[in-house]
Amino acid sequence: MKGVLSMQIDPITAALGSTAASTTSVNGVNNFESYLNNASNNSLASIFQKAADTYGVSVSLLTAMAKQESNFQANATSKSGAMGIMQLMPSTASYFGCTDPYDPEQNIMAGAKYISELLDKYNGDTSLALAAYNAGSGNVAKYGGIPPFKETQNYVAKITGYMQEGVTLPDGTAVAANTSSNATSTSGTVDNSLFVSQWDSLEQDALQDILDRFFNYDDYLRFLNMFMKFM
């Protein structure tokens, strides 16, 4: 099965690797000001800003996603194997050139590129892009909008709420609310299993037609659960 999946994905070779921080040295002694500048440049706030500037995605969206996905925990790993702050599955991380999913900058940059592509795909519709990030664009297409999965609807609602309220990063940086968000709010309490999240469009789009022929949604989840045990 691994071979089948690998044939469905044409990996991107462009790397999103982060540049290692360094400090200047004067007569063998690190320059403290340089150290502070590098520390600041590698803060979560600066990484999110860099990702936003690079891929044209709002900081409020990226930080809201990170809050929901991992609560900004760089070493977070879900039961399904999603990793890091933006909870990237291994295939997604590889596709976007993220060689170390637990590196905050690589992870955030890859997640930002992914959601940026989804926003482009859905003509800037934040709700649909988030739904696709969580449940796969195949399901968005199948249901003609946000899929009727409680997890996905709650996922979109929770992130929408964070965007409207604003979030505070672990380093104390406050991110202002995005009052122009077009994400659609729905009711409910989010399920953080992240099982469907990041078994994503990259694979789901390629396999959707096959899966639709043989599985209903519950069968599909059982299949994924069995498959992940053999990864």
C-alpha positions in Angstrom: 0.0 0.0 0.0 2.9 2.3 0.7 4.0 2.0 -2.9 0.5 2.9 -4.1 0.4 6.0 -2.0 3.9 7.0 -3.1 2.9 6.8 -6.7 0.0 9.1 -6.1 2.2 11.9 -4.9 4.9 13.7 -6.9 7.1 15.2 -4.1 8.2 18.8 -4.3 11.9 19.2 -4.1 11.9 22.9 -3.1 13.1 23.0 0.5 11.5 25.2 3.1 14.4 24.6 5.5 15.1 27.2 8.1 18.4 29.1 8.2 20.3 28.2 11.4 20.7 31.0 13.9 24.2 32.2 14.6 25.9 34.7 16.8 28.9 36.9 16.1 32.0 36.6 18.0 34.5 39.3 19.1 37.8 38.0 20.4 36.1 34.6 21.0 33.2 36.2 23.0 29.7 36.0 21.7 28.2 39.5 21.0 25.2 39.7 23.4 23.3 42.1 21.2 23.6 39.8 18.2 22.4 36.9 20.4 19.4 38.8 21.4 18.6 39.8 17.8 18.9 36.2 16.7 16.7 35.0 19.5 14.1 37.6 18.6 14.3 36.6 14.9 13.5 33.0 15.8 10.6 33.8 18.1 7.2 32.3 17.1 5.9 35.7 16.4 8.6 36.4 13.8 8.2 33.0 12.2 4.5 33.4 11.8 5.1 36.9 10.3 7.7 35.5 7.9 5.3 32.7 6.8 2.5 35.2 6.4 4.6 37.5 4.3 6.0 34.7 2.2 2.7 33.0 1.3 0.2 35.9 1.6 -1.7 34.3 4.5 -2.8 36.4 7.5 -1.0 36.0 10.7 -4.3 35.7 12.5 -5.3 32.7 10.4 -1.9 30.9 10.9 -1.8 31.5 14.7 -5.4 30.4 15.0 -4.7 27.2 13.2 -1.6 26.6 15.3 -3.6 27.2 18.5 -6.2 24.6 17.4 -3.8 22.1 15.9 -1.2 21.9 18.7 -1.6 24.8 21.1 1.8 25.9 19.7 3.6 22.7 21.0 6.5 22.1 18.6 6.9 18.5 19.8 3.3 17.6 19.5 2.5 14.3 17.9 -1.1 13.1 17.3 -2.3 9.5 17.4 -2.3 9.4 13.6 1.3 10.7 13.4 0.7 14.3 12.7 3.6 16.3 13.9 4.6 19.7 15.2 2.9 23.1 15.5 0.8 22.8 12.4 0.3 19.1 12.8 1.7 17.9 9.5 1.4 14.3 8.4 4.8 12.8 7.2 3.6 12.8 3.6 2.5 16.5 3.8 5.8 17.5 5.4 7.8 15.7 2.8 5.7 17.2 -0.1 6.4 20.7 1.1 10.1 20.1 1.8 9.9 20.1 5.6 12.7 17.8 6.6 12.2 18.3 10.3 8.5 18.6 11.2 9.5 19.4 14.8 11.4 22.4 13.8 9.0 25.3 14.4 10.1 27.4 11.4 10.0 24.5 8.9 6.7 23.3 10.2 5.0 26.7 10.2 6.4 27.6 6.8 5.1 24.3 5.3 1.7 24.6 7.0 1.4 28.2 5.7 2.3 27.1 2.1 -0.3 24.3 2.3 -3.1 26.6 3.6 -2.1 29.2 1.0 -2.5 26.7 -1.8 -5.9 25.7 -0.4 -7.0 29.3 -0.2 -6.0 29.8 -3.8 -7.9 26.7 -4.7 -11.1 27.9 -3.0 -10.8 31.5 -4.2 -10.0 32.9 -0.8 -12.8 31.1 1.1 -11.3 30.5 4.5 -14.0 28.1 5.6 -13.5 25.8 2.7 -9.7 26.0 2.9 -9.8 25.0 6.6 -12.3 22.2 5.9 -9.9 20.9 3.3 -6.9 21.2 5.6 -8.8 19.1 8.1 -10.8 16.6 6.0 -9.3 16.8 2.6 -10.4 18.7 -0.5 -11.9 15.5 -1.8 -14.5 15.6 0.9 -15.1 19.3 0.3 -15.8 18.5 -3.4 -17.9 15.5 -2.5 -20.2 17.4 -0.2 -20.1 20.7 -2.1 -18.8 22.6 0.9 -17.8 22.0 4.5 -18.3 18.2 5.0 -21.0 17.1 7.5 -18.4 15.7 9.8 -18.7 17.0 13.4 -14.9 17.2 13.8 -14.5 19.2 10.6 -17.3 21.6 11.4 -16.1 22.2 14.9 -12.5 22.6 13.6 -13.6 25.4 11.3 -15.7 27.0 14.0 -13.0 26.9 16.6 -10.4 28.5 14.3 -12.9 31.1 13.2 -13.4 31.9 16.9 -9.7 32.3 17.5 -9.4 34.6 14.5 -12.2 36.8 15.8 -10.9 36.8 19.4 -7.2 37.0 18.7 -4.7 34.7 20.4 -1.6 35.1 22.5 1.5 33.2 21.6 3.6 31.4 24.2 6.2 34.1 24.2 3.5 36.6 25.2 3.0 38.2 21.8 -0.6 39.0 21.3 -2.1 38.6 17.8 -4.9 40.9 17.0 -8.3 39.5 15.9 -9.0 39.4 12.2 -12.2 41.2 11.8 -12.3 40.6 8.0 -12.3 36.8 8.2 -14.8 35.1 5.9 -14.7 31.8 7.7 -18.1 30.5 8.5 -18.7 29.8 12.2 -20.5 26.6 13.3 -21.4 25.4 16.8 -19.9 22.6 18.8 -16.8 21.5 20.8 -13.7 20.6 18.9 -12.3 17.1 18.8 -8.5 17.2 18.9 -8.0 13.6 17.6 -6.6 15.1 14.3 -7.2 11.7 12.8 -8.7 13.0 9.6 -6.6 16.2 9.7 -3.6 15.9 7.4 -4.7 12.6 5.9 -5.0 15.4 3.5 -5.8 16.6 0.0 -2.4 15.6 -1.2 -3.3 11.9 -0.9 -7.1 12.1 -0.7 -7.6 13.9 -4.0 -5.7 11.2 -5.8 -7.5 8.3 -4.1 -10.9 9.8 -3.7 -12.5 8.2 -6.7 -11.2 4.8 -5.7 -12.3 5.2 -2.1 -15.7 6.3 -3.1 -16.2 3.1 -4.9 -15.4 0.8 -2.0 -15.9 2.7 1.3 -18.4 4.8 3.1 -16.9 7.4 5.5 -16.9 5.1 8.5 -15.3 2.3 6.5 -12.7 4.9 5.3 -11.8 5.9 8.9 -11.4 2.2 9.9 -9.2 1.6 6.8 -7.0 4.6 7.8 -6.8 3.3 11.3 -5.6 -0.1 10.1 -3.2 1.4 7.6 -1.5 3.7 10.1 -0.7 0.7 12.3 1.5 -0.6 9.5 3.2 2.6 8.6 
